[in-house]
Amino acid sequence: MTFANVGTLGAVPGKRDELLAHLTARNTALQQAGCLAYEVGVSDDEPDTVFVVELWESADAHQSSLALPEVQAVIAAARPILSGTYGGFRFHVVGSPLKD
Amino acid sequence: MTFANVGTLGAVPGKRDELLAHLTARNTALQQAGCLAYEVGVSDDEPDTVFVVELWESADAHQSSLALPEVQAVIAAARPILSGTYGGFRFHVVGSPLKD
């Protein structure tokens, strides 16, 4: 069952674009681990926040991906520029009006 | 620029699955209006909540879609079974680690 992980990551003031760069750097390990979509963005309303929508083949695929060296490297690079403010939610996809 | 609208909709207790049915019913007008993805789901942690991730070709495409008769029909059907509790956020997609 497709799993969605949707979140906000607060950046240290002035470091949002650096955080964006870490999160959008090409990472072929994600697809191999079952990542179906990983969209990263921004909003003028919250200038120190990075927004992420992730879709995964399963919750297990997402959980397992966190142990990958490539993902651990991104986490290590991002940690010093995270403010410690997080938001978001996780859910299991049941359907879509775009598909029968 | 791809626009993301991510949200939670509280359902009147006992009406979550009815709300799910309204939101996942096949709706060809959405794609024509510029909807790229529309994933609807649930979480055991919040049994009276429906979760939605939408991706659109632009914020304008999303805004315009709200006036479509097909979308107005879904809103009208859902309104009586919404609890009035909402969450979520909107952002502009900048990139993805899955793509160069």
N, CA and C atoms of all chains as a GROMACS GRO file, in nm:
protein
  600
    1MET      N    1   0.085  -0.120   0.000
    1MET     CA    2   0.000   0.000   0.000
    1MET      C    3   0.088   0.125   0.000
    2THR      N    4   0.060   0.215  -0.092
    2THR     CA    5   0.142   0.336  -0.100
    2THR      C    6   0.135   0.413   0.032
    3PHE      N    7   0.251   0.460   0.073
    3PHE     CA    8   0.266   0.532   0.199
    3PHE      C    9   0.308   0.675   0.168
    4ALA      N   10   0.246   0.771   0.235
    4ALA     CA   11   0.280   0.912   0.216
    4ALA      C   12   0.343   0.968   0.342
    5ASN      N   13   0.453   1.037   0.325
    5ASN     CA   14   0.520   1.107   0.433
    5ASN      C   15   0.532   1.252   0.390
    6VAL      N   16   0.464   1.339   0.461
    6VAL     CA   17   0.453   1.479   0.424
    6VAL      C   18   0.507   1.562   0.539
    7GLY      N   19   0.598   1.653   0.513
    7GLY     CA   20   0.655   1.723   0.627
    7GLY      C   21   0.706   1.861   0.599
    8THR      N   22   0.725   1.935   0.709
    8THR     CA   23   0.792   2.065   0.704
    8THR      C   24   0.917   2.056   0.790
    9LEU      N   25   1.024   2.114   0.739
    9LEU     CA   26   1.151   2.118   0.811
    9LEU      C   27   1.191   2.264   0.828
   10GLY      N   28   1.203   2.308   0.951
   10GLY     CA   29   1.250   2.444   0.975
   10GLY      C   30   1.400   2.451   0.955
   11ALA      N   31   1.445   2.556   0.887
   11ALA     CA   32   1.588   2.577   0.867
   11ALA      C   33   1.636   2.690   0.959
   12VAL      N   34   1.761   2.681   0.998
   12VAL     CA   35   1.825   2.795   1.065
   12VAL      C   36   1.811   2.916   0.972
   13PRO      N   37   1.774   3.034   1.027
   13PRO     CA   38   1.755   3.151   0.940
   13PRO      C   39   1.874   3.173   0.846
   14GLY      N   40   1.841   3.192   0.719
   14GLY     CA   41   1.945   3.213   0.617
   14GLY      C   42   1.994   3.085   0.553
   15LYS      N   43   1.951   2.971   0.603
   15LYS     CA   44   2.003   2.843   0.554
   15LYS      C   45   1.900   2.760   0.476
   16ARG      N   46   1.784   2.819   0.451
   16ARG     CA   47   1.681   2.742   0.382
   16ARG      C   48   1.729   2.690   0.246
   17ASP      N   49   1.793   2.775   0.169
   17ASP     CA   50   1.830   2.732   0.034
   17ASP      C   51   1.940   2.626   0.038
   18GLU      N   52   2.023   2.633   0.140
   18GLU     CA   53   2.125   2.528   0.156
   18GLU      C   54   2.056   2.395   0.191
   19LEU      N   55   1.957   2.401   0.277
   19LEU     CA   56   1.881   2.280   0.311
   19LEU      C   57   1.809   2.225   0.188
   20LEU      N   58   1.750   2.315   0.110
   20LEU     CA   59   1.687   2.276  -0.017
   20LEU      C   60   1.785   2.202  -0.107
   21ALA      N   61   1.906   2.254  -0.117
   21ALA     CA   62   2.006   2.193  -0.206
   21ALA      C   63   2.039   2.051  -0.162
   22HIS      N   64   2.050   2.030  -0.030
   22HIS     CA   65   2.078   1.894   0.019
   22HIS      C   66   1.964   1.799  -0.015
   23LEU      N   67   1.840   1.848   0.001
   23LEU     CA   68   1.724   1.760  -0.015
   23LEU      C   69   1.690   1.732  -0.162
   24THR      N   70   1.734   1.818  -0.251
   24THR     CA   71   1.701   1.799  -0.393
   24THR      C   72   1.817   1.740  -0.472
   25ALA      N   73   1.933   1.721  -0.408
   25ALA     CA   74   2.047   1.663  -0.480
   25ALA      C   75   2.008   1.523  -0.530
   26ARG      N   76   2.040   1.495  -0.656
   26ARG     CA   77   2.006   1.367  -0.718
   26ARG      C   78   2.050   1.251  -0.630
   27ASN      N   79   1.955   1.158  -0.604
   27ASN     CA   80   1.983   1.048  -0.512
   27ASN      C   81   1.918   0.921  -0.570
   28THR      N   82   1.997   0.846  -0.646
   28THR     CA   83   1.940   0.729  -0.714
   28THR      C   84   1.903   0.617  -0.616
   29ALA      N   85   1.958   0.622  -0.496
   29ALA     CA   86   1.927   0.517  -0.398
   29ALA      C   87   1.780   0.520  -0.357
   30LEU      N   88   1.717   0.638  -0.365
   30LEU     CA   89   1.578   0.648  -0.319
   30LEU      C   90   1.485   0.564  -0.405
   31GLN      N   91   1.498   0.578  -0.537
   31GLN     CA   92   1.411   0.499  -0.626
   31GLN      C   93   1.431   0.350  -0.602
   32GLN      N   94   1.557   0.311  -0.590
   32GLN     CA   95   1.586   0.169  -0.568
   32GLN      C   96   1.524   0.119  -0.438
   33ALA      N   97   1.506   0.210  -0.343
   33ALA     CA   98   1.451   0.172  -0.213
   33ALA      C   99   1.298   0.176  -0.211
   34GLY      N  100   1.236   0.214  -0.326
   34GLY     CA  101   1.090   0.214  -0.331
   34GLY      C  102   1.026   0.351  -0.320
   35CYS      N  103   1.103   0.455  -0.346
   35CYS     CA  104   1.046   0.591  -0.343
   35CYS      C  105   0.980   0.621  -0.478
   36LEU      N  106   0.852   0.658  -0.473
   36LEU     CA  107   0.774   0.683  -0.594
   36LEU      C  108   0.772   0.830  -0.632
   37ALA      N  109   0.779   0.916  -0.533
   37ALA     CA  110   0.781   1.061  -0.556
   37ALA      C  111   0.845   1.127  -0.436
   38TYR      N  112   0.917   1.239  -0.462
   38TYR     CA  113   0.984   1.311  -0.353
   38TYR      C  114   0.994   1.456  -0.399
   39GLU      N  115   0.894   1.533  -0.364
   39GLU     CA  116   0.885   1.671  -0.409
   39GLU      C  117   0.922   1.765  -0.294
   40VAL      N  118   1.011   1.857  -0.324
   40VAL     CA  119   1.065   1.948  -0.222
   40VAL      C  120   1.037   2.091  -0.264
   41GLY      N  121   0.992   2.175  -0.171
   41GLY     CA  122   0.960   2.311  -0.212
   41GLY      C  123   0.960   2.412  -0.100
   42VAL      N  124   0.908   2.529  -0.135
   42VAL     CA  125   0.912   2.646  -0.047
   42VAL      C  126   0.779   2.721  -0.055
   43SER      N  127   0.761   2.811   0.040
   43SER     CA  128   0.643   2.898   0.042
   43SER      C  129   0.686   3.036   0.092
   44ASP      N  130   0.636   3.140   0.024
   44ASP     CA  131   0.666   3.276   0.069
   44ASP      C  132   0.615   3.302   0.210
   45ASP      N  133   0.511   3.230   0.249
   45ASP     CA  134   0.451   3.253   0.382
   45ASP      C  135   0.541   3.208   0.496
   46GLU      N  136   0.631   3.113   0.466
   46GLU     CA  137   0.720   3.061   0.571
   46GLU      C  138   0.861   3.053   0.514
   47PRO      N  139   0.931   3.165   0.515
   47PRO     CA  140   1.058   3.175   0.442
   47PRO      C  141   1.173   3.091   0.499
   48ASP      N  142   1.158   3.039   0.620
   48ASP     CA  143   1.265   2.957   0.677
   48ASP      C  144   1.225   2.810   0.684
   49THR      N  145   1.131   2.770   0.600
   49THR     CA  146   1.081   2.632   0.604
   49THR      C  147   1.097   2.565   0.468
   50VAL      N  148   1.135   2.438   0.471
   50VAL     CA  149   1.136   2.354   0.351
   50VAL      C  150   1.024   2.252   0.365
   51PHE      N  151   0.949   2.233   0.256
   51PHE     CA  152   0.833   2.145   0.254
   51PHE      C  153   0.865   2.020   0.170
   52VAL      N  154   0.819   1.906   0.216
   52VAL     CA  155   0.848   1.781   0.147
   52VAL      C  156   0.724   1.694   0.138
   53VAL      N  157   0.699   1.640   0.019
   53VAL     CA  158   0.597   1.537   0.000
   53VAL      C  159   0.670   1.413  -0.053
   54GLU      N  160   0.658   1.303   0.018
   54GLU     CA  161   0.720   1.177  -0.026
   54GLU      C  162   0.611   1.071  -0.042
   55LEU      N  163   0.618   0.994  -0.150
   55LEU     CA  164   0.534   0.876  -0.168
   55LEU      C  165   0.626   0.756  -0.182
   56TRP      N  166   0.591   0.649  -0.110
   56TRP     CA  167   0.674   0.528  -0.106
   56TRP      C  168   0.588   0.405  -0.135
   57GLU      N  169   0.653   0.300  -0.183
   57GLU     CA  170   0.579   0.176  -0.212
   57GLU      C  171   0.512   0.119  -0.087
   58SER      N  172   0.572   0.146   0.029
   58SER     CA  173   0.516   0.097   0.156
   58SER      C  174   0.582   0.175   0.270
   59ALA      N  175   0.520   0.166   0.388
   59ALA     CA  176   0.580   0.228   0.506
   59ALA      C  177   0.714   0.163   0.538
   60ASP      N  178   0.724   0.032   0.514
   60ASP     CA  179   0.851  -0.037   0.539
   60ASP      C  180   0.961   0.014   0.447
   61ALA      N  181   0.926   0.038   0.321
   61ALA     CA  182   1.027   0.090   0.227
   61ALA      C  183   1.080   0.224   0.276
   62HIS      N  184   0.989   0.309   0.324
   62HIS     CA  185   1.034   0.438   0.378
   62HIS      C  186   1.125   0.418   0.498
   63GLN      N  187   1.081   0.335   0.592
   63GLN     CA  188   1.158   0.313   0.714
   63GLN      C  189   1.298   0.258   0.682
   64SER      N  190   1.301   0.160   0.590
   64SER     CA  191   1.430   0.099   0.554
   64SER      C  192   1.523   0.200   0.489
   65SER      N  193   1.465   0.294   0.413
   65SER     CA  194   1.549   0.390   0.340
   65SER      C  195   1.632   0.476   0.436
   66LEU      N  196   1.581   0.494   0.558
   66LEU     CA  197   1.650   0.583   0.652
   66LEU      C  198   1.787   0.528   0.692
   67ALA      N  199   1.808   0.399   0.671
   67ALA     CA  200   1.936   0.338   0.706
   67ALA      C  201   2.037   0.340   0.590
   68LEU      N  202   1.993   0.380   0.472
   68LEU     CA  203   2.083   0.380   0.356
   68LEU      C  204   2.196   0.482   0.375
   69PRO      N  205   2.318   0.446   0.334
   69PRO     CA  206   2.429   0.542   0.348
   69PRO      C  207   2.399   0.675   0.279
   70GLU      N  208   2.335   0.668   0.162
   70GLU     CA  209   2.307   0.792   0.088
   70GLU      C  210   2.209   0.881   0.163
   71VAL      N  211   2.115   0.819   0.235
   71VAL     CA  212   2.017   0.896   0.311
   71VAL      C  213   2.080   0.947   0.441
   72GLN      N  214   2.160   0.863   0.503
   72GLN     CA  215   2.231   0.905   0.624
   72GLN      C  216   2.322   1.024   0.594
   73ALA      N  217   2.380   1.027   0.474
   73ALA     CA  218   2.468   1.139   0.437
   73ALA      C  219   2.390   1.269   0.427
   74VAL      N  220   2.267   1.261   0.372
   74VAL     CA  221   2.184   1.381   0.361
   74VAL      C  222   2.144   1.429   0.500
   75ILE      N  223   2.105   1.334   0.585
   75ILE     CA  224   2.065   1.370   0.722
   75ILE      C  225   2.181   1.438   0.795
   76ALA      N  226   2.300   1.382   0.779
   76ALA     CA  227   2.417   1.439   0.847
   76ALA      C  228   2.448   1.579   0.797
   77ALA      N  229   2.431   1.600   0.666
   77ALA     CA  230   2.458   1.731   0.608
   77ALA      C  231   2.354   1.833   0.651
   78ALA      N  232   2.229   1.788   0.664
   78ALA     CA  233   2.120   1.879   0.696
   78ALA      C  234   2.116   1.915   0.845
   79ARG      N  235   2.157   1.824   0.930
   79ARG     CA  236   2.135   1.841   1.074
   79ARG      C  237   2.182   1.977   1.128
   80PRO      N  238   2.302   2.023   1.091
   80PRO     CA  239   2.349   2.150   1.150
   80PRO      C  240   2.270   2.273   1.107
   81ILE      N  241   2.192   2.261   1.000
   81ILE     CA  242   2.117   2.377   0.952
   81ILE      C  243   1.966   2.362   0.973
   82LEU      N  244   1.926   2.264   1.053
   82LEU     CA  245   1.786   2.248   1.092
   82LEU      C  246   1.759   2.327   1.220
   83SER      N  247   1.645   2.395   1.225
   83SER     CA  248   1.614   2.476   1.343
   83SER      C  249   1.558   2.392   1.456
   84GLY      N  250   1.510   2.271   1.423
   84GLY     CA  251   1.445   2.187   1.525
   84GLY      C  252   1.294   2.195   1.521
   85THR      N  253   1.239   2.274   1.428
   85THR     CA  254   1.093   2.284   1.412
   85THR      C  255   1.049   2.193   1.298
   86TYR      N  256   0.958   2.102   1.329
   86TYR     CA  257   0.909   2.006   1.231
   86TYR      C  258   0.757   2.002   1.232
   87GLY      N  259   0.700   1.966   1.118
   87GLY     CA  260   0.557   1.945   1.111
   87GLY      C  261   0.527   1.834   1.012
   88GLY      N  262   0.397   1.808   0.995
   88GLY     CA  263   0.358   1.712   0.891
   88GLY      C  264   0.282   1.594   0.943
   89PHE      N  265   0.265   1.497   0.855
   89PHE     CA  266   0.187   1.378   0.889
   89PHE      C  267   0.219   1.265   0.792
   90ARG      N  268   0.176   1.146   0.828
   90ARG     CA  269   0.198   1.026   0.749
   90ARG      C  270   0.066   0.955   0.731
   91PHE      N  271   0.047   0.895   0.616
   91PHE     CA  272  -0.077   0.819   0.596
   91PHE      C  273  -0.060   0.712   0.490
   92HIS      N  274  -0.158   0.623   0.487
   92HIS     CA  275  -0.162   0.518   0.386
   92HIS      C  276  -0.261   0.557   0.278
   93VAL      N  277  -0.215   0.553   0.153
   93VAL     CA  278  -0.300   0.594   0.041
   93VAL      C  279  -0.404   0.486   0.013
   94VAL      N  280  -0.528   0.530   0.002
   94VAL     CA  281  -0.639   0.439  -0.024
   94VAL      C  282  -0.685   0.448  -0.170
   95GLY      N  283  -0.675   0.565  -0.229
   95GLY     CA  284  -0.721   0.581  -0.366
   95GLY      C  285  -0.694   0.720  -0.419
   96SER      N  286  -0.735   0.740  -0.544
   96SER     CA  287  -0.715   0.869  -0.611
   96SER      C  288  -0.828   0.891  -0.710
   97PRO      N  289  -0.881   1.013  -0.718
   97PRO     CA  290  -0.986   1.040  -0.818
   97PRO      C  291  -0.930   1.045  -0.960
   98LEU      N  292  -0.798   1.038  -0.975
   98LEU     CA  293  -0.738   1.037  -1.109
   98LEU      C  294  -0.733   0.897  -1.169
   99LYS      N  295  -0.761   0.796  -1.086
   99LYS     CA  296  -0.749   0.657  -1.131
   99LYS      C  297  -0.874   0.579  -1.093
  100ASP      N  298  -0.908   0.480  -1.178
  100ASP     CA  299  -1.020   0.392  -1.143
  100ASP      C  300  -0.978   0.294  -1.034
  101MET      N  301   0.517   2.639  -1.238
  101MET     CA  302   0.584   2.573  -1.126
  101MET      C  303   0.484   2.481  -1.054
  102THR      N  304   0.522   2.357  -1.033
  102THR     CA  305   0.432   2.262  -0.967
  102THR      C  306   0.395   2.314  -0.827
  103PHE      N  307   0.268   2.301  -0.798
  103PHE     CA  308   0.212   2.349  -0.671
  103PHE      C  309   0.162   2.229  -0.592
  104ALA      N  310   0.193   2.226  -0.463
  104ALA     CA  311   0.148   2.116  -0.377
  104ALA      C  312   0.048   2.168  -0.275
  105ASN      N  313  -0.062   2.098  -0.263
  105ASN     CA  314  -0.163   2.126  -0.161
  105ASN      C  315  -0.181   1.998  -0.080
  106VAL      N  316  -0.146   2.007   0.046
  106VAL     CA  317  -0.143   1.890   0.133
  106VAL      C  318  -0.234   1.918   0.250
  107GLY      N  319  -0.325   1.828   0.280
  107GLY     CA  320  -0.416   1.863   0.387
  107GLY      C  321  -0.476   1.747   0.462
  108THR      N  322  -0.533   1.781   0.576
  108THR     CA  323  -0.612   1.685   0.654
  108THR      C  324  -0.753   1.741   0.667
  109LEU      N  325  -0.849   1.652   0.654
  109LEU     CA  326  -0.990   1.687   0.666
  109LEU      C  327  -1.050   1.602   0.777
  110GLY      N  328  -1.100   1.666   0.880
  110GLY     CA  329  -1.168   1.592   0.985
  110GLY      C  330  -1.307   1.553   0.940
  111ALA      N  331  -1.346   1.429   0.965
  111ALA     CA  332  -1.481   1.381   0.932
  111ALA      C  333  -1.564   1.374   1.060
  112VAL      N  334  -1.693   1.393   1.044
  112VAL     CA  335  -1.786   1.364   1.154
  112VAL      C  336  -1.763   1.218   1.194
  113PRO      N  337  -1.757   1.187   1.326
  113PRO     CA  338  -1.730   1.049   1.367
  113PRO      C  339  -1.821   0.949   1.296
  114GLY      N  340  -1.761   0.844   1.244
  114GLY     CA  341  -1.835   0.741   1.172
  114GLY      C  342  -1.850   0.769   1.024
  115LYS      N  343  -1.809   0.885   0.979
  115LYS     CA  344  -1.830   0.924   0.839
  115LYS      C  345  -1.700   0.930   0.758
  116ARG      N  346  -1.590   0.887   0.816
  116ARG     CA  347  -1.464   0.897   0.743
  116ARG      C  348  -1.468   0.821   0.611
  117ASP      N  349  -1.518   0.700   0.611
  117ASP     CA  350  -1.514   0.621   0.489
  117ASP      C  351  -1.608   0.676   0.382
  118GLU      N  352  -1.714   0.740   0.426
  118GLU     CA  353  -1.803   0.807   0.330
  118GLU      C  354  -1.730   0.926   0.267
  119LEU      N  355  -1.658   1.001   0.349
  119LEU     CA  356  -1.579   1.113   0.298
  119LEU      C  357  -1.472   1.064   0.200
  120LEU      N  358  -1.407   0.954   0.238
  120LEU     CA  359  -1.307   0.891   0.150
  120LEU      C  360  -1.369   0.857   0.014
  121ALA      N  361  -1.488   0.802   0.016
  121ALA     CA  362  -1.554   0.762  -0.109
  121ALA      C  363  -1.578   0.883  -0.200
  122HIS      N  364  -1.621   0.993  -0.140
  122HIS     CA  365  -1.643   1.114  -0.219
  122HIS      C  366  -1.512   1.163  -0.282
  123LEU      N  367  -1.406   1.160  -0.203
  123LEU     CA  368  -1.279   1.218  -0.250
  123LEU      C  369  -1.204   1.130  -0.349
  124THR      N  370  -1.233   1.000  -0.348
  124THR     CA  371  -1.163   0.910  -0.439
  124THR      C  372  -1.247   0.873  -0.561
  125ALA      N  373  -1.371   0.920  -0.567
  125ALA     CA  374  -1.455   0.888  -0.685
  125ALA      C  375  -1.388   0.945  -0.810
  126ARG      N  376  -1.384   0.864  -0.915
  126ARG     CA  377  -1.318   0.903  -1.041
  126ARG      C  378  -1.369   1.038  -1.088
  127ASN      N  379  -1.274   1.129  -1.119
  127ASN     CA  380  -1.310   1.266  -1.154
  127ASN      C  381  -1.219   1.312  -1.267
  128THR      N  382  -1.264   1.294  -1.390
  128THR     CA  383  -1.177   1.324  -1.505
  128THR      C  384  -1.154   1.474  -1.521
  129ALA      N  385  -1.237   1.555  -1.461
  129ALA     CA  386  -1.220   1.700  -1.473
  129ALA      C  387  -1.090   1.748  -1.408
  130LEU      N  388  -1.044   1.674  -1.307
  130LEU     CA  389  -0.924   1.718  -1.235
  130LEU      C  390  -0.802   1.718  -1.326
  131GLN      N  391  -0.781   1.608  -1.398
  131GLN     CA  392  -0.665   1.603  -1.488
  131GLN      C  393  -0.671   1.712  -1.593
  132GLN      N  394  -0.790   1.731  -1.647
  132GLN     CA  395  -0.807   1.835  -1.750
  132GLN      C  396  -0.775   1.973  -1.694
  133ALA      N  397  -0.794   1.991  -1.563
  133ALA     CA  398  -0.769   2.120  -1.500
  133ALA      C  399  -0.624   2.138  -1.456
  134GLY      N  400  -0.540   2.035  -1.479
  134GLY     CA  401  -0.399   2.049  -1.444
  134GLY      C  402  -0.358   1.978  -1.317
  135CYS      N  403  -0.438   1.880  -1.274
  135CYS     CA  404  -0.401   1.803  -1.155
  135CYS      C  405  -0.306   1.691  -1.195
  136LEU      N  406  -0.189   1.686  -1.131
  136LEU     CA  407  -0.084   1.588  -1.163
  136LEU      C  408  -0.092   1.465  -1.073
  137ALA      N  409  -0.136   1.485  -0.951
  137ALA     CA  410  -0.150   1.374  -0.856
  137ALA      C  411  -0.250   1.415  -0.750
  138TYR      N  412  -0.325   1.314  -0.700
  138TYR     CA  413  -0.427   1.343  -0.598
  138TYR      C  414  -0.442   1.214  -0.518
  139GLU      N  415  -0.367   1.204  -0.413
  139GLU     CA  416  -0.363   1.081  -0.333
  139GLU      C  417  -0.439   1.104  -0.203
  140VAL      N  418  -0.529   1.012  -0.174
  140VAL     CA  419  -0.619   1.025  -0.058
  140VAL      C  420  -0.598   0.904   0.033
  141GLY      N  421  -0.591   0.928   0.164
  141GLY     CA  422  -0.565   0.814   0.250
  141GLY      C  423  -0.607   0.833   0.394
  142VAL      N  424  -0.562   0.738   0.475
  142VAL     CA  425  -0.603   0.730   0.616
  142VAL      C  426  -0.484   0.691   0.703
  143SER      N  427  -0.503   0.709   0.832
  143SER     CA  428  -0.402   0.670   0.930
  143SER      C  429  -0.471   0.615   1.054
  144ASP      N  430  -0.418   0.502   1.104
  144ASP     CA  431  -0.475   0.444   1.227
  144ASP      C  432  -0.466   0.542   1.344
  145ASP      N  433  -0.369   0.631   1.339
  145ASP     CA  434  -0.349   0.724   1.451
  145ASP      C  435  -0.459   0.828   1.462
  146GLU      N  436  -0.527   0.855   1.349
  146GLU     CA  437  -0.633   0.957   1.349
  146GLU      C  438  -0.752   0.900   1.272
  147PRO      N  439  -0.835   0.821   1.340
  147PRO     CA  440  -0.937   0.742   1.269
  147PRO      C  441  -1.051   0.825   1.211
  148ASP      N  442  -1.062   0.953   1.248
  148ASP     CA  443  -1.169   1.036   1.192
  148ASP      C  444  -1.115   1.140   1.095
  149THR      N  445  -0.998   1.114   1.039
  149THR     CA  446  -0.933   1.211   0.950
  149THR      C  447  -0.905   1.148   0.815
  150VAL      N  448  -0.926   1.227   0.709
  150VAL     CA  449  -0.885   1.190   0.573
  150VAL      C  450  -0.768   1.280   0.534
  151PHE      N  451  -0.667   1.218   0.474
  151PHE     CA  452  -0.544   1.288   0.436
  151PHE      C  453  -0.539   1.299   0.284
  152VAL      N  454  -0.492   1.413   0.236
  152VAL     CA  455  -0.486   1.436   0.092
  152VAL      C  456  -0.352   1.501   0.055
  153VAL      N  457  -0.291   1.450  -0.051
  153VAL     CA  458  -0.177   1.514  -0.116
  153VAL      C  459  -0.217   1.543  -0.260
  154GLU      N  460  -0.212   1.669  -0.298
  154GLU     CA  461  -0.242   1.709  -0.436
  154GLU      C  462  -0.122   1.778  -0.497
  155LEU      N  463  -0.091   1.743  -0.623
  155LEU     CA  464   0.010   1.817  -0.701
  155LEU      C  465  -0.060   1.873  -0.824
  156TRP      N  466  -0.034   2.000  -0.853
  156TRP     CA  467  -0.098   2.071  -0.964
  156TRP      C  468   0.007   2.138  -1.052
  157GLU      N  469  -0.030   2.160  -1.177
  157GLU     CA  470   0.064   2.227  -1.270
  157GLU      C  471   0.102   2.366  -1.220
  158SER      N  472   0.011   2.430  -1.146
  158SER     CA  473   0.038   2.564  -1.093
  158SER      C  474  -0.063   2.593  -0.983
  159ALA      N  475  -0.035   2.695  -0.903
  159ALA     CA  476  -0.131   2.737  -0.801
  159ALA      C  477  -0.259   2.786  -0.867
  160ASP      N  478  -0.247   2.852  -0.982
  160ASP     CA  479  -0.367   2.900  -1.053
  160ASP      C  480  -0.454   2.782  -1.098
  161ALA      N  481  -0.392   2.676  -1.145
  161ALA     CA  482  -0.470   2.559  -1.189
  161ALA      C  483  -0.550   2.504  -1.072
  162HIS      N  484  -0.486   2.497  -0.955
  162HIS     CA  485  -0.559   2.450  -0.837
  162HIS      C  486  -0.675   2.543  -0.803
  163GLN      N  487  -0.646   2.672  -0.799
  163GLN     CA  488  -0.749   2.770  -0.762
  163GLN      C  489  -0.867   2.762  -0.859
  164SER      N  490  -0.836   2.756  -0.989
  164SER     CA  491  -0.942   2.752  -1.090
  164SER      C  492  -1.027   2.626  -1.077
  165SER      N  493  -0.964   2.516  -1.037
  165SER     CA  494  -1.037   2.388  -1.029
  165SER      C  495  -1.151   2.395  -0.928
  166LEU      N  496  -1.138   2.482  -0.829
  166LEU     CA  497  -1.239   2.488  -0.723
  166LEU      C  498  -1.374   2.536  -0.776
  167ALA      N  499  -1.372   2.601  -0.892
  167ALA     CA  500  -1.497   2.650  -0.950
  167ALA      C  501  -1.562   2.549  -1.044
  168LEU      N  502  -1.495   2.439  -1.074
  168LEU     CA  503  -1.550   2.340  -1.167
  168LEU      C  504  -1.675   2.275  -1.107
  169PRO      N  505  -1.777   2.252  -1.190
  169PRO     CA  506  -1.899   2.186  -1.138
  169PRO      C  507  -1.869   2.052  -1.072
  170GLU      N  508  -1.775   1.976  -1.129
  170GLU     CA  509  -1.744   1.844  -1.073
  170GLU      C  510  -1.680   1.857  -0.934
  171VAL      N  511  -1.603   1.961  -0.915
  171VAL     CA  512  -1.538   1.983  -0.785
  171VAL      C  513  -1.638   2.041  -0.686
  172GLN      N  514  -1.721   2.132  -0.732
  172GLN     CA  515  -1.826   2.187  -0.646
  172GLN      C  516  -1.920   2.076  -0.597
  173ALA      N  517  -1.944   1.977  -0.683
  173ALA     CA  518  -2.032   1.867  -0.644
  173ALA      C  519  -1.970   1.785  -0.530
  174VAL      N  520  -1.838   1.764  -0.539
  174VAL     CA  521  -1.771   1.690  -0.432
  174VAL      C  522  -1.774   1.770  -0.302
  175ILE      N  523  -1.748   1.899  -0.313
  175ILE     CA  524  -1.749   1.985  -0.194
  175ILE      C  525  -1.888   1.983  -0.129
  176ALA      N  526  -1.991   1.991  -0.211
  176ALA     CA  527  -2.128   1.991  -0.157
  176ALA      C  528  -2.161   1.859  -0.089
  177ALA      N  529  -2.114   1.750  -0.148
  177ALA     CA  530  -2.141   1.617  -0.090
  177ALA      C  531  -2.064   1.598   0.040
  178ALA      N  532  -1.944   1.654   0.046
  178ALA     CA  533  -1.859   1.633   0.163
  178ALA      C  534  -1.897   1.723   0.280
  179ARG      N  535  -1.948   1.840   0.251
  179ARG     CA  536  -1.966   1.942   0.356
  179ARG      C  537  -2.042   1.890   0.479
  180PRO      N  538  -2.154   1.818   0.461
  180PRO     CA  539  -2.230   1.775   0.580
  180PRO      C  540  -2.157   1.673   0.668
  181ILE      N  541  -2.052   1.610   0.614
  181ILE     CA  542  -1.983   1.508   0.694
  181ILE      C  543  -1.843   1.553   0.734
  182LEU      N  544  -1.814   1.682   0.718
  182LEU     CA  545  -1.687   1.739   0.765
  182LEU      C  546  -1.706   1.789   0.908
  183SER      N  547  -1.606   1.763   0.993
  183SER     CA  548  -1.617   1.805   1.133
  183SER      C  549  -1.582   1.952   1.152
  184GLY      N  550  -1.513   2.010   1.054
  184GLY     CA  551  -1.467   2.148   1.067
  184GLY      C  552  -1.322   2.159   1.110
  185THR      N  553  -1.256   2.046   1.129
  185THR     CA  554  -1.114   2.045   1.165
  185THR      C  555  -1.030   2.023   1.039
  186TYR      N  556  -0.940   2.116   1.014
  186TYR     CA  557  -0.855   2.108   0.895
  186TYR      C  558  -0.709   2.130   0.933
  187GLY      N  559  -0.620   2.074   0.852
  187GLY     CA  560  -0.477   2.101   0.869
  187GLY      C  561  -0.409   2.099   0.735
  188GLY      N  562  -0.278   2.119   0.736
  188GLY     CA  563  -0.204   2.107   0.611
  188GLY      C  564  -0.130   2.231   0.572
  189PHE      N  565  -0.076   2.228   0.451
  189PHE     CA  566   0.005   2.340   0.402
  189PHE      C  567   0.013   2.334   0.251
  190ARG      N  568   0.060   2.443   0.194
  190ARG     CA  569   0.074   2.456   0.049
  190ARG      C  570   0.214   2.506   0.019
  191PHE      N  571   0.269   2.458  -0.093
  191PHE     CA  572   0.402   2.508  -0.129
  191PHE      C  573   0.427   2.494  -0.278
  192HIS      N  574   0.532   2.561  -0.321
  192HIS     CA  575   0.575   2.554  -0.460
  192HIS      C  576   0.693   2.458  -0.469
  193VAL      N  577   0.683   2.361  -0.558
  193VAL     CA  578   0.787   2.259  -0.571
  193VAL      C  579   0.909   2.319  -0.643
  194VAL      N  580   1.024   2.299  -0.584
  194VAL     CA  581   1.150   2.351  -0.639
  194VAL      C  582   1.230   2.241  -0.708
  195GLY      N  583   1.220   2.118  -0.656
  195GLY     CA  584   1.298   2.010  -0.714
  195GLY      C  585   1.268   1.878  -0.649
  196SER      N  586   1.340   1.776  -0.696
  196SER     CA  587   1.322   1.640  -0.645
  196SER      C  588   1.453   1.565  -0.657
  197PRO      N  589   1.489   1.489  -0.556
  197PRO     CA  590   1.612   1.408  -0.567
  197PRO      C  591   1.598   1.290  -0.664
  198LEU      N  592   1.475   1.266  -0.712
  198LEU     CA  593   1.452   1.158  -0.808
  198LEU      C  594   1.481   1.202  -0.952
  199LYS      N  595   1.498   1.333  -0.971
  199LYS     CA  596   1.515   1.385  -1.107
  199LYS      C  597   1.634   1.480  -1.110
  200ASP      N  598   1.700   1.484  -1.228
  200ASP     CA  599   1.811   1.580  -1.244
  200ASP      C  600   1.755   1.721  -1.262
   0.00000   0.00000   0.00000
